[in-house]
């Protein structure tokens, strides 16, 4: 699904109004219909027994709210409409909607944070409509300002909150919270979903997001090129490597997982097991010799083999054995539980010289810190990095501006790799500048070992013939979906990474 920036939405509106001569008030009325319908659907009983509070700004987003208030009133809801902006700054369309609302006997009241009667109405309302800011907000909202206090009151109320287009306080293009923001139960967004509703804190503040068509011609929407898109089930279904009816174990790829150290025996096992569960034909697991017996006892479907070590970590002598094994494999998954030492760093750098596709995770990523030339040397070869925020910062990623999409894109372009920036709504960036945002997964995945499972899934899909971006984006989606299924069955508290692996068969059955 396309994810639009604020600038793209402004351009679509301009084209529809100026070039296609569609009256802007018509677009506003259709937007208001969607917002009002959502508000009505959240009422706990018949509209005549319910009350609503509608917060409006002075811009066209405020006009959407004013028009929605009129529709709610005409459906029997008791409505109060509060203007958080200045009356003198109302746009022409918002002013027109104010007149229509007044004809119904409902006046636009200036919002006063000190007004006890207004506060009581908001706190006893059944539904709140947030229409203070639209996609154009770019400045910080001071919590003590009138806008900040209106947002605080909406968040304090037990009422369900419907946001018009974008939850007020959320940067539509980045998902960053600009000082403070409404936490909506539902957002009715117009024409296209916004980037800020899919990533960062914006995803948390948007609630359920529903797209409302408001009359912008579809050809304009179709020709809008969105370099940021969300990953949904149809995408994953389309890119899932096919299974040949006459295939054998060699047909479906060979993965070499390299990882493990004394004290870190679970990580390589989880990566190998996930690769097997994701359809890979043969999975080999290279580990330090002192933990080989542990891995051999656990791995029934993958094949562990021991390698030289020193003090529980791989030694320099392990490199040649790994290169020999990798020569007969299709993909290298490098890093789970690898540990950190100068020897390990040299091992990672040596293995990165391969022409084979590499999925680099955990301590494999840490070994790049201060040595980004080793990654840059792989430009033109398939390299997928799967860092969390801490690892990302360690290798030069910049998240200080609060824009995860931009940070991932800039890193992937600078280093010629596919970047999987893990976190809430994991983003996948490619060197060409496109970014895919995941839509699955939850807090149950926030535990040690989950990343190792993801590494195994991505490596498996790569080995079976998926492209780098397909394997990364589909792997992240499948990992998150398996986590959702495990959470539904066991709870986010009690599920484990092994439960995520155990849920992968259900994911494949859904996709088929």
C-alpha positions in Angstrom: 0.0 0.0 0.0 1.3 3.5 -0.9 2.3 5.7 2.0 2.2 9.4 1.2 4.1 12.4 2.6 2.5 15.7 3.5 3.9 17.3 0.4 2.4 14.6 -1.8 -1.0 15.1 -0.3 -0.9 18.8 -0.7 0.0 18.3 -4.4 -2.8 15.9 -4.9 -5.3 18.4 -3.4 -3.9 21.2 -5.6 -4.2 19.1 -8.7 -7.8 18.1 -7.9 -8.9 21.7 -7.1 -6.9 23.8 -9.5 -6.4 21.5 -12.5 -9.5 19.3 -12.3 -11.8 22.1 -11.0 -13.2 20.0 -8.2 -14.8 22.3 -5.6 -12.7 22.1 -2.4 -15.9 22.3 -0.3 -17.0 19.0 -2.0 -13.8 17.3 -0.9 -14.3 18.6 2.6 -17.9 17.3 2.8 -16.8 13.8 1.7 -14.0 13.8 4.2 -16.5 14.8 6.9 -18.8 12.0 6.0 -16.1 9.4 6.7 -15.1 11.0 10.0 -18.8 11.2 11.2 -19.5 7.6 10.1 -16.5 6.4 12.2 -17.6 8.5 15.2 -21.1 7.1 15.0 -19.7 3.5 14.8 -17.9 4.1 18.1 -21.0 5.2 20.1 -21.9 2.8 22.8 -25.7 3.2 22.3 -28.2 5.0 20.1 -27.0 8.4 18.9 -29.8 10.3 20.7 -28.5 9.1 24.0 -24.9 10.1 23.3 -22.8 13.3 23.2 -19.8 14.3 21.2 -17.0 16.8 21.5 -15.5 18.1 18.2 -12.2 20.0 18.4 -11.4 22.1 15.3 -8.5 24.2 14.1 -8.7 27.2 11.8 -7.5 25.3 8.7 -9.3 23.0 6.3 -8.8 20.1 8.8 -10.9 22.1 11.2 -13.4 22.5 8.4 -13.6 18.7 8.1 -14.4 18.6 11.8 -17.0 21.3 11.7 -18.8 19.5 8.8 -18.6 16.2 10.7 -20.2 17.9 13.8 -23.1 18.9 11.6 -23.5 15.3 10.4 -23.4 14.0 13.9 -26.0 16.5 15.0 -28.3 15.6 12.1 -28.0 12.0 13.2 -29.3 12.9 16.7 -26.0 13.2 18.6 -25.7 16.0 21.2 -22.7 17.9 19.9 -20.5 20.7 21.1 -17.9 22.1 18.7 -14.8 23.8 20.0 -12.5 26.1 17.9 -8.9 25.7 19.2 -7.6 28.2 16.6 -8.6 31.8 15.8 -11.9 32.6 14.2 -10.3 35.3 12.1 -8.0 32.7 10.5 -10.7 30.2 9.4 -10.2 29.2 5.8 -13.1 30.1 3.4 -14.3 26.5 3.4 -14.1 26.2 7.1 -16.1 29.4 7.4 -18.7 28.1 5.0 -19.0 24.9 7.1 -19.3 27.0 10.3 -22.3 28.8 8.7 -24.0 25.5 7.8 -23.4 24.3 11.4 -24.9 27.5 12.8 -28.0 27.0 10.7 -28.6 23.7 12.6 -28.5 25.6 15.9 -25.0 24.5 16.9 -22.4 27.3 17.3 -18.6 27.1 17.1 -17.4 27.8 20.6 -13.9 29.2 21.2 -12.0 26.6 23.3 -11.1 27.9 26.7 -8.8 25.6 28.8 -10.1 27.2 32.0 -13.8 26.7 31.1 -15.2 24.1 33.6 -18.3 23.6 31.6 -16.4 22.7 28.4 -14.1 20.5 30.4 -17.1 18.6 31.9 -18.6 18.1 28.5 -15.5 16.6 27.0 -14.9 14.3 30.0 -18.5 13.0 29.8 -18.7 12.7 26.0 -18.9 9.3 24.3 -16.9 10.2 21.3 -14.4 13.0 20.4 -13.4 14.2 17.0 -9.9 15.5 16.6 -9.7 18.0 13.7 -7.2 20.5 15.1 -4.3 19.9 12.7 -4.0 18.2 9.3 -1.0 17.0 7.3 0.6 20.4 7.3 1.8 20.5 10.9 5.5 20.9 11.2 6.1 23.0 14.3 6.3 21.8 17.9 3.2 22.1 20.0 4.0 23.4 23.5 2.1 21.4 26.1 1.1 24.6 28.0 -0.3 26.2 24.9 -4.0 26.3 24.1 -3.4 23.5 21.4 -1.4 21.5 23.9 -4.1 21.7 26.5 -6.8 20.7 24.1 -4.7 17.7 23.1 -4.2 16.8 26.8 -8.0 17.1 27.5 -8.8 14.8 24.6 -6.3 12.3 25.8 -7.7 12.6 29.4 -11.3 11.9 28.4 -12.5 8.3 28.5 -14.3 8.9 25.2 -13.3 7.1 22.0 -11.3 9.5 19.8 -11.5 9.7 16.0 -8.8 11.7 14.3 -9.6 13.5 11.0 -6.8 12.7 8.5 -3.9 12.7 11.0 -3.9 12.7 14.8 -3.0 16.2 15.9 0.6 16.5 16.9 1.9 13.7 14.6 4.2 14.6 11.8 2.4 13.1 8.8 5.7 12.5 6.9 7.9 11.0 9.7 5.6 9.7 12.5 7.4 12.0 15.0 5.4 13.5 17.8 5.8 17.2 17.7 5.8 18.1 21.4 2.5 16.3 22.2 -0.1 14.4 20.2 -3.6 13.1 20.3 -3.8 9.3 20.9 -6.6 8.3 18.6 -8.6 5.1 18.7 -9.3 5.4 15.0 -8.0 7.7 12.3 -9.9 8.4 9.1 -7.3 9.5 6.7 -8.0 10.8 3.3 -7.1 9.4 -0.2 -3.8 7.7 0.9 -2.4 6.5 4.2 0.4 8.7 5.4 4.0 7.6 6.2 3.6 9.0 9.8 0.7 6.7 10.5 2.8 3.6 9.7 6.1 4.3 11.5 7.5 5.6 14.8 5.3 7.1 17.5 2.8 8.1 14.9 1.8 4.5 14.4 1.0 4.2 18.1 -1.0 7.5 18.2 -3.1 6.7 15.0 -5.0 3.7 16.3 -6.8 1.8 13.5 -6.3 3.7 10.3 -9.0 3.7 7.6 -8.6 5.4 4.2 -11.6 7.5 3.0 -12.0 8.4 -0.6 -12.9 12.1 -0.9 -13.2 12.5 -4.6 -9.7 13.1 -5.8 -9.5 11.5 -9.3 -8.1 8.0 -9.2 -5.7 8.6 -12.1 -4.0 11.3 -10.0 -3.7 8.9 -7.1 -2.3 6.1 -9.3 0.3 8.3 -11.0 1.6 9.5 -7.6 4.9 7.7 -7.0 5.4 6.8 -3.4 8.9 5.5 -2.6 7.5 4.5 0.8 5.0 1.7 1.0 3.6 -0.7 3.5 4.0 -4.5 3.3 0.8 -6.4 3.4 -0.2 -10.1 3.0 -0.8 -9.8 -0.8 2.8 -8.6 -1.4 4.2 -11.5 0.7 1.9 -14.1 -1.1 3.1 -12.8 -4.5 6.8 -13.0 -3.7 6.9 -16.3 -1.8 9.3 -18.6 -3.6 7.3 -21.4 -5.3 7.7 -25.1 -4.4 8.4 -27.3 -7.3 6.4 -30.5 -7.2 9.5 -32.5 -8.3 12.0 -30.6 -6.2 14.5 -32.2 -3.7 16.4 -30.9 -0.7 19.0 -29.3 -2.9 16.3 -27.5 -4.9 15.2 -25.4 -2.0 18.5 -23.8 -1.1 21.3 -24.3 1.3 22.0 -21.9 4.2 25.1 -21.7 6.4 24.4 -20.2 9.8 27.6 -19.0 11.6 27.3 -18.0 15.2 27.4 -19.1 18.8 29.8 -18.8 21.7 30.0 -20.1 25.2 27.0 -18.6 27.0 25.2 -17.9 23.7 24.0 -21.3 22.5 20.4 -20.4 21.8 20.9 -17.8 19.1 22.4 -20.0 16.4 19.9 -22.7 17.1 17.0 -20.3 16.7 18.3 -19.0 13.4 18.9 -22.5 12.0 15.5 -23.8 13.2 13.7 -20.8 11.7 15.5 -21.3 8.4 14.3 -24.9 8.3 10.8 -24.0 9.2 10.8 -21.4 6.4 11.3 -23.9 3.7 15.0 -24.2 3.2 16.2 -27.5 1.9 19.5 -27.8 3.9 20.7 -25.8 6.8 24.3 -26.1 8.2 25.3 -24.6 11.5 29.0 -23.7 12.2 29.7 -23.2 15.9 32.7 -23.2 18.2 33.7 -26.8 19.1 32.9 -26.4 22.8 29.2 -25.8 22.2 28.9 -28.3 19.3 27.5 -31.0 21.5 24.8 -28.7 22.8 23.7 -27.6 19.3 23.9 -31.2 18.0 21.5 -32.3 20.8 19.0 -29.6 19.9 19.2 -29.5 16.1 17.3 -32.3 14.6 16.6 -30.8 11.2 19.7 -28.7 10.7 23.3 -29.9 10.7 25.8 -28.4 13.2 29.5 -28.9 12.8 32.4 -27.9 15.2 35.1 -25.4 14.4 38.3 -24.2 16.2 37.9 -21.9 19.1 39.7 -20.0 21.8 38.2 -19.1 25.1 34.7 -20.0 23.9 34.8 -17.9 20.8 35.8 -18.8 17.2 39.5 -18.7 16.6 41.3 -17.4 13.5 41.7 -21.1 12.4 37.9 -21.3 11.9 37.9 -19.1 8.9 39.1 -21.5 6.3 36.7 -24.3 7.4 33.8 -21.9 7.1 34.9 -20.7 3.7 35.1 -24.4 2.6 31.6 -25.1 3.8 30.2 -21.8 2.4 31.5 -22.8 -1.0 28.7 -25.4 -1.2 26.0 -23.2 0.2 23.8 -20.5 -1.3 23.5 -18.0 1.6 25.5 -17.0 4.7 23.6 -16.0 7.9 26.3 -14.5 10.0 26.2 -13.2 13.6 23.7 -14.8 15.9 25.3 -15.3 19.3 28.8 -14.8 17.8 30.3 -12.8 20.7 32.7 -9.9 20.4 36.5 -10.0 20.2 39.2 -9.0 17.8 39.3 -12.6 16.5 35.6 -12.6 15.8 35.9 -9.2 14.0 38.6 -10.7 11.8 36.4 -13.7 11.1 33.5 -11.5 10.1 35.6 -9.4 7.8 37.1 -12.5 6.2 33.7 -14.1 5.6 32.3 -10.8 4.1 34.7 -11.3 1.2 32.5 -14.0 -0.2 30.5 -13.4 -3.4 27.5 -15.2 -1.8 24.5 -13.4 -0.3 25.0 -12.5 3.3 22.5 -11.8 6.1 24.4 -10.0 8.8 22.9 -9.8 12.3 23.8 -9.1 15.9 27.6 -9.4 16.6 28.2 -9.7 12.9 26.9 -6.1 12.6 28.9 -5.0 15.6 32.1 -6.2 13.9 31.5 -3.5 11.3 31.9 -0.6 13.8 34.9 1.4 12.7 35.3 -0.8 9.6 32.5 0.3 7.3 34.8 -0.1 4.4 34.2 -3.9 4.7 30.5 -3.3 4.0 31.2 -0.8 1.3 33.4 -3.3 -0.5 30.3 -5.5 -0.9 28.4 -3.0 -3.0 26.9 -4.8 -5.9 26.6 -8.1 -3.9 23.6 -9.0 -1.8 24.0 -7.9 1.8 21.1 -7.6 4.2 21.8 -6.0 7.6 19.2 -6.5 10.5 20.2 -4.1 13.3 18.1 -2.8 16.2 18.5 0.9 17.0 21.6 0.4 19.2 23.4 -1.6 16.6 22.4 0.8 13.9 23.9 3.8 15.9 27.0 1.8 16.5 27.7 1.5 12.7 26.9 5.2 12.0 23.1 5.2 11.6 21.5 8.5 12.5 18.2 8.5 14.4 18.6 11.8 16.2 16.1 13.6 13.9 13.4 11.1 14.7 12.8 10.0 11.1 13.3 6.2 10.9 12.4 6.1 7.2 15.0 8.8 6.3 17.7 7.2 8.5 17.2 3.8 6.9 17.1 5.1 3.4 20.2 7.2 3.8 22.2 4.3 5.2 21.1 1.8 2.5 22.0 4.3 -0.2 25.3 5.2 1.4 26.5 1.6 1.8 24.7 -0.2 -1.1 23.0 -2.7 1.2 19.5 -3.7 2.2 18.8 -2.4 5.7 16.2 -4.0 8.0 15.9 -1.5 10.8 14.1 -3.5 13.5 11.6 -2.0 16.0 8.0 -1.2 16.2 7.0 -1.2 12.5 10.3 -2.4 11.1 11.4 -0.6 8.0 13.3 -2.2 5.0 15.3 0.2 2.9 17.1 -0.5 -0.4 20.0 1.3 -2.1 17.6 2.7 -4.8 15.8 4.8 -2.2 12.6 2.8 -1.7 11.4 1.9 1.8 9.0 -0.8 2.8 7.2 -0.5 6.2 6.1 -3.7 8.0 2.5 -4.0 9.4 2.8 -7.1 11.6 4.2 -7.9 15.0 3.8 -6.6 18.5 5.4 -6.4 21.9 5.7 -10.2 22.2 8.6 -10.1 19.9 10.5 -7.7 22.2 12.7 -10.4 23.8 16.1 -11.9 23.2 16.2 -14.4 20.4 13.5 -12.9 18.2 16.1 -11.3 15.9 17.8 -14.6 15.4 14.5 -16.1 14.2 14.2 -13.2 11.7 17.7 -13.8 10.4 16.9 -17.5 9.8 13.7 -16.7 7.9 15.3 -14.0 5.7 18.3 -16.3 4.9 15.9 -19.2 4.0 13.8 -17.1 1.6 17.0 -15.8 -0.1 18.3 -19.4 -0.5 15.0 -20.4 -2.1 15.3 -17.7 -4.8 13.7 -14.6 -3.4 15.4 -11.3 -4.2 17.1 -9.4 -1.4 14.3 -6.9 -1.0 11.6 -9.7 -1.3 13.4 -11.9 1.3 13.9 -9.0 3.7 10.4 -7.5 3.4 8.5 -10.8 3.3 10.7 -12.3 6.0 9.9 -9.4 8.4 6.2 -9.6 7.6 6.1 -13.4 8.2 8.1 -13.1 11.4 5.7 -10.4 12.7 2.7 -12.4 11.6 4.0 -15.6 13.4 4.5 -13.4 16.5 0.9 -12.1 16.2 -0.4 -15.7 16.1 1.8 -16.8 19.0 0.6 -13.8 21.0 -3.0 -14.5 20.3 -2.5 -18.1 21.5 -0.2 -17.6 24.4 -0.2 -13.8 25.2 2.6 -11.3 24.5 3.8 -11.9 28.1 4.3 -15.7 27.8 5.3 -16.3 24.2 8.9 -17.2 23.3 11.0 -17.1 20.1 10.5 -20.8 19.8 6.7 -20.2 19.8 7.2 -17.8 16.9 9.0 -20.5 15.0 6.2 -22.9 15.9 3.7 -20.5 14.4 5.4 -20.3 11.0 3.4 -23.2 9.6 0.2 -21.3 10.3 1.6 -18.3 8.4 2.4 -20.4 5.4 -1.0 -22.0 5.4 -2.6 -18.5 5.5 -0.5 -17.3 2.6 -1.4 -20.4 0.5 
